[in-house]
Amino acid sequence: MGGASDWTERYRPKSEQQLEGNEVQRRKIRTWLDDWKAGTPKKKALLLVGPPGVGKTTVARAIAEDMGWNVIELNASDARNAAAIRKAATNGATHRSLFHDPTAPPSRTLILLDEVDHLSGGLREVSQSRIAKAMESNDINENKVVLSGDSGGKAELLNLLSQTKQPVILACNEEMGLWGKNSSWRSTRDRFGKHLQKIIFDRANNEALRRIARRVLREEEIPFDDSAITALVDSNHGDLRALVRDLQVMSSGLDGPLTAKIVKQHSESSQRDVSIEIFPGLDSLYRSRSAEEALTIARTIDKDPSEFLNWIHWNNASLFANNGGIQRGAKSMKQADKMLMGRYLNTAHRSTYWTQHLTSLAASIANPESIQGRIFPSYPNFLRRGGSLSRPAIIEKLSALSGTSKATTRDEFLPALMLLGREDSPLGEPENFDTSLNIGFSPEEHAALCGLAASRRSTKELVKTYKASQEAYQAQKAEELASKPSPQPEAVLPPAPTQEAVQEPTHDDEDNTPAPGQMKLF
């Protein structure tokens, strides 16, 4: 069959009728695009969120094709600084249509920006003069102005959303990548949220995968067994693009029908990087009983090595019933943390590789006892930025006490301190107030440090008990301070008189002595 050599492009749906899966999401996109026909909707942009390969951008392009609209597309491989976005998207989005024919029926230009979660940098704007010069620069210009990386990209994207007269669709795998993971991510989300309608995509179900596989094989005139389709679907995690790519690889040089044996051999020989959510990933990891299995599972968990280390560090204490296992895991994580720091000292060192592997061992074979029953891993509270109103105050007090930055306090001191108060920790004693009282935490801050929900009755009782202990502690400190003798100021002796001063006669009617606090020099 002729056409594109890449099957993912050859069989990319060109019409909504060829789309599979996410029917509800497609209807929302269609309704939103229909609103653009009548005017300008309240939300002038869509944010499509979902794992890779589920057809986010394909859906947008196919529906736009059905409507006869043109598409301007930018993705992570393109330059996406302020000048590039303005040149390619903003200028086209602020006019009626970049390709509009006056004699043709009214149409729109769809602005499509893929993988916006990889758009780095904050909302700091680049000066308008620099953007203009960068847009005018060319290769032969001696005074060429170049904006490095994604400079001003997010700020220009926000500018695009606020000014656009054309529909804009953003697509990403993880929306937090767009908001940023610093303390101001909520502000960034709120500023973008004024213009965005979010639609979350799901992975394709098995029936959709079966229909696509059969359609591709039939159009390629490749015979197949139904068992091969079943094996192919079982080895796929709802990634449509990966499904078509696998079919192309297995069909290359195929002599005869596609069978389940061929599919299984391909699945075993090609371990695809499949990203899974953190909680099901941890469930599998903590149940694993071999290093090889643990390493394979760890590579699929959708967390970078530093975050992964924090998750295991937080959950080991509550999921491991054996203290020896906790200690073995801690040793492995200590080494993993050292390896992670190597990336700042030696860029050639594969620090993140070893960090991930050592961390996965700390969660699996470090525990001599296999975990039985259901596993309930929890989100590390110290990673929840602003998750509690008391947290900023806790971090500020610890930072002032230790003399370290807030980031260091949050990452290094806070996790260890929280383990002392957590109910599910072997070391946890929420009723032990000694540490919190010495640091100066309020009752609410102590409860937050212990990870206790403020609405629980037991938490309210704990807060009352803490208040009583705090009053007694403060009274004791005040009594100790009052019982200490006040330091007496040392007497300041006047300088010894000189011989001349001794011999000088005195006069009773004259007072030549220096005033208090002064000294006679002459």
N, C-alpha and C positions, 0 to 999 in steps of 0.2 A: 504494500500500500504506500502511495506517495505521501508527501507532506513533510512536516518537521521531523527531524531525526530523534528529537527528544519527545518521548511519548507523553510526558506531562504537559507539554505545549500542544502536541497534536490532538490530545483528547481533552484539553481544557474546554469546558462548556462555553459555547458562544451564545447561548440563549438560556433563558430561565427554565425552559422546558427540559433542558439537559441536566439541570442541577439535582443533587441528591442530598437529603438530610437538611436539618435546621429549617423546617418549613415555617415555624412561627417567626423565626428571625427574618426569614426572607420576606414574609408578609409585612413586617414592620419597616423593612428597608423600602419595599415597594410603596407603602403608604406614605412614607416620608418623601420619596422622590415624586410621588404624585402631587404632594403639597407644593412642590417647587413649580409645578406646571401652572398652578393658580396664583402663585405669588411667592412670598418669602415666609417659610415657617418660623415659629418662635425660636426653635433650636436649629441653627443654620449648619450644623455639622453632626456627623455620627462618629462614635467611637466604637469600633468593632473589636471585641476582646475574645481571645480564644487561643488554644494551642495551635502550633504550626500544622499546616496541611489539612485543615478542616474546611477551607474554601472561603475565607473571609473576603479577600480581594477578588476572587473569581466570581463570587455572587454579585459584588458591586459592578464589575465590568460587564457581566452577562445581562443584568437588568438594564444598565445604561445602553448596551447594544440594542436591546429590544426597543428602547425608547428613542433610538436614533441620536443619542447624545455623544459628544466627543469626550475623551478622557485624557487628562494630564496626570501622569503618574510619576512619583518619586519614591525610591526605596532606599534601604540602608547602603547600597553600593554607590549611590549618587552623592555628590556634594550637597550637604544640607545645612550650610551656614545661612546667615541672614540674607546675603546677596543671592545665593542660589535659590532659596525658597521664594524670594521676592521676584526674581527674574522668571522662574518657571511657573510659579503658582499664584502669588499675590496679584501680579499685574493682570493675569488672565481672569482671576476670580473677582476683581473689582470692576470688570466691564461686563456688558451683556453676554457676550459669548466670543471667545477668541476666534472661533471658526464660523461665526454666524454668516449665513448668506441672506442678504436683505430680501431676496425673492422667495426664500424658502420659509416654511412654517417656523414659528418661534422654537428655539431649542436651547439647551443648556450645555455647559462644559463642566463635567464632573472632575473635581480636583481630588485625586486619590494619593494619600501619603501612607505608605506601608512601613511597618516596623518602627513606629514612632517611639516605642519604648527603648530603642537604641539611640535616640537623639540625646546626646550628652549635654552637660552644662545646665546652668540655671536660667533665670529670667532676666539676666542683665542684658540691656540693650546695647547694640553697637550704634555709634553715631551715624546719622543719616548721610553725612558727607562720605564716610568710609564705605557705606553700603553702595552709594551712587558710584564712587570711584571703582569699587570692586566689580560692579556690573558693567562699567565701561571699559575695564582693562581687557587687554588681549595679549597674546603671546609676543607680539612685536613691540608692545609698549614698554619703553625703558622704565617708566615709573609705575610699573604694574603694582596694584594693590591686591593683596591676597588675604582673605580671612581664613585663619587656620582652623582645622577641625570643624566643629559645629558652632563656631562663635556666633552668638546672637540668634541661633536657630529657633530656640523655644520662644524667645520674645517675638520674633517675626511670625512664627506660627500662631501665636496669640493675636498678633496684629491682623493676620490673615482671617482668623475666625471672626473677629469683630467687624471687619470691613467687607467681607465677601458678599458678592451678589450672585455667586454660583454655589451649587451644593459641594460640600467638602466632606470627604470620608477619611477618617484616620483608622488605621488597623494596627494592632499590637498583640503580642502574646501575653504580656503582663502589664497591666495599667500602672503599677507602682513604678515601673521603669520610666514612664512619662512624668509622673508626679515628682520623682526623685525620692531618695531614701534618707534625706537629712531632716532636720527638725521642722523645716518649713514646708513639708510635702502637703499638708492640709491646705495651706494657703494657695499653693500652686494648683491643687485639685479644684479648689473653689473657683479660682479665676478661670480655669478652662471649663469648669462645669456650667458656667453661665451660657456657654455656646454649644455644649455637647449633649447629645442624647446617646446613652450607652446601651449597646446590645451585646449580650454575651453569647458566644457560639459554643456549641457542644460538639464533642467528637461524633463522627458518623456512626450510626448503628450497624449491626451486622447485615441487615437486609440491604441497606444502601451499598455496603461494600460488595455484597454478592452481585447486585445489579450492575455495578460499574465493572467488576471483573469480567462478567459474562459479556457485556457490551464490547469491551476492549478486545477480548480474545476472538469474538465473532467477527469484528471488523478487521482484525488481523488475519482472519481465516486460520486460526490455530485451534485444533481439536483439544478438548479437555475433558477430564472426568469430574463429576460432581464432588467427589471426595477431595480433589485438588482445590476446588473453590472453598470447601469447608476448612481445609488445612490452611489455606491462604488467609481466610478471615480470622481464624483462631490465632494466627501469629501477628496480626495487625492490631494496633491500639486506636483504631478510628482515624488514621492518617490517610486521607484520600491520595495525596501526592505520593506518599511512600508506597501505597498499594500499586499504583500505575508504574512506578519506577521498578518495583520488584517484578512485575509482570514482564517488563521489557528485558530485565537482566535474565530471567529464567527462560524467556522465549528465544534469546540469542543462541543460535546454533542448535536449537531443539530439533531432534529427529523423531517425530512421533507426537503423540498427545501429551499434554501437560498432566502429570499424575501427582497424587499426594506425596509419593516418595520424593519426587523432585522438589516439591515445595518444602518438605521437612529438611532435606539436605541443604537447601538454600538458607532456610531459617537458622539452622545450626551453625553454618559456616559464616554467616554475616550477622554479627551481633549489632543491631542498630541501636543508636543512642536514643532510647525512648524515655522521655521525661515524664515522671509520675509525681503526683502530689505528695507533700511531705508526710501527711498522716498515714496513708496506706503504705508509703515507702518505709516509714519507721516500723510499722507493724510487721512487715516482712523482714526488715533488717534485724530487729530484736529477736525474732524467732530463728534466725539462721544459726547453724551450728558448725559452719566451716568458714575458713578465711576466704576461700575462693568464692563461695556463694555471697558472703557479706560484701566483698569488693564489687561483685557484679551488680548487686542491688544498690550500693552506694552511688555508683556511676549514673544510675537512672533517676535519683532523687533530685528534684528541681530546687537545689540550693547550692550556692557557691561554697567553697571549702570553709571559709571563715564562719558563715552562718550555720553551716552544717555542724561545725565544731561546737558552737553555742547551743544548738538544739540537743546534741548528745550530752553535753555537759549538764544541761538543765534536767534532762529526763532520766539519766542513769540512776541518780540517787533515789528516785521514786519507783523505778521499774525493776531494779535489782534488789532482791531480797537478801543476797549474800554480801556481807561487808567486805569479804576478800575480793569479790568481783568488782565492787565499787572502787577499791584501792587499785586493782590491776587496770581498770579502765582509766582511772585518774592518771596513772603513770603513762599510759599510751597517749592520752590527750595532752599531757604536759609536753611530751615529745612532739606531738602534732603541732602544738602552739609554737614551739621553737622552730620547727620546719617552716611554718607559715611566715615567721618573721624573716626567714632567709630571703624572701623576695625583695626585701628592702636593702639587703646587703649584697646580693649577688643575683643579677637578673637572669643569669644562665642556669641557676639552680632550679630544679623542678619542685619548688617548695609546695605548691598547691597539690601536686600529684601525691606526695607523701603525706601531706596533711589529711587529705580525704581518705587515704588508705588506712592510716593509723587511727583516725576517728572511727571508721567503720569497724575496725577490730575492737575498739573500746566498747562498742555497743553490741558485740556479738560474742566472740569466743572468750572475751575477758570474763564473762559471766559463767562460772562452772555449772550453774543450774539452769536447765532449759526453762523458759517461761511457759507456763500453762495458763489456759483460759484466755479471756479477752485482754487486750493491751490498750491502755488509755494514756498515750503520750499527751503532753500539754504544751501549749505555746509558751515559750520562755517569757516570763513577765518582764524581765529586765530589757527585752527587746521591744516592748510595746512603748513607743515614744508617746508620752502624754496620755497613756492609757488610763492613768488615774490622776486626779487633781493633786494628789499628794506626792506623786513621783518627782516632779521637778524640784520640790522643796527638799525631798530626801537626797537627791543627787547634789543639790547645792550645798547642803550641810556636810555631806560626806566629802565633797570636793574641797570645801574650805578646811575641813579637819585634816585631810590627807595631803593637801597642797598639790593636788593633781588636777588635770583638766577634767571637764565633765564627761567627755567621751571615754577617757581612761577609767574614771569612776564607774560609769555605766557598764563598761565591758569587763572590768577586772574585780572591782571591790563589791559592787552591788550583788552579783550572783552568789558569791560566797556568803554574804550577810543574809541574803534571803533564805538560804538553805537552813539557817539557824532558827527560822521562824515558821517555815512551811510545815503544815500538818502531815503531808505525805512524805516528808524527808526523815530518814533515820535519826538525824540530828535535830530535827525541828521541835521546838518547844514554844508555841505562841504565848504561853503563860509566863515565860521567863522574860522579864522586862529589863534586866540589868543592862544589857548592851544599849537598848533604845533610850533608857533613861540617862545613861552616861553621855550619849551623843547629843541628847536634847530633842528627840523626836516627839511630836505630839501624839495623842492617842490614835488619831486617824492615820497618821504616818506609820505608826507601828503596825496597825491592821493592814495597811497597804503593803508594807514590807513582808508581812506573813502571807500575802496573797489571799486574804480573806475578803469575801464579798461584803460590802457595807450594809446590804439589805438583810443579811442573815441575823437571826435573833442571837445566835451565839457570838457573832461579831460585836453586836451592840453591848452584850454583857461584858465582853472582853474590854471594850472601850471604857465602860464604867469602872471596871477593876483597875485598868491602867491609870485612869484619872485619879483614883484614890491613892494608888502607889506613887503617882507623880507628885501629888500634894505632900505625901509623907516624905518623899525624897527631897523635895524643895525645902520643906521645913527642917529636915535634918541638916541640909547644907547651910541653911541660914543660921541654925543653932551652932554648928561647928565654926562658922565664920564669926559669930558673936562671941564665942568662948575664947577665941584666940586673942592674946593681948595685943593692943595696938602698938605698932612700932614707934618708939620715942625718937624724935629727931635729935641728932647729935648736937651738943652745945658747941657753938662757935666761939672760940676764945679769941679775945682781942690780941693783936700782935704785941709782943714784948716791947716795953718802952725802951728807947735808946738812952744812952748815958746822958745826952743833952737834955732829954725830956725829964729825966729824974732830977737833975740839978736845977731845972727851971722853977722858980718860985710860983706858987699858986695864989690866986686871988679869989677870996670868997665871994666877992660881988660880981665876978665874971664866970660865966659857964662856957668854958672852952672845950668841953667834952663833945665828941661827935654825936650826932643824932642817931637814933636806933636805925640799924641797917647801914650806917655809913662808917667810913673810916677816915680819920684825920691824916692827911698825907704831909701837910706842911704846918 
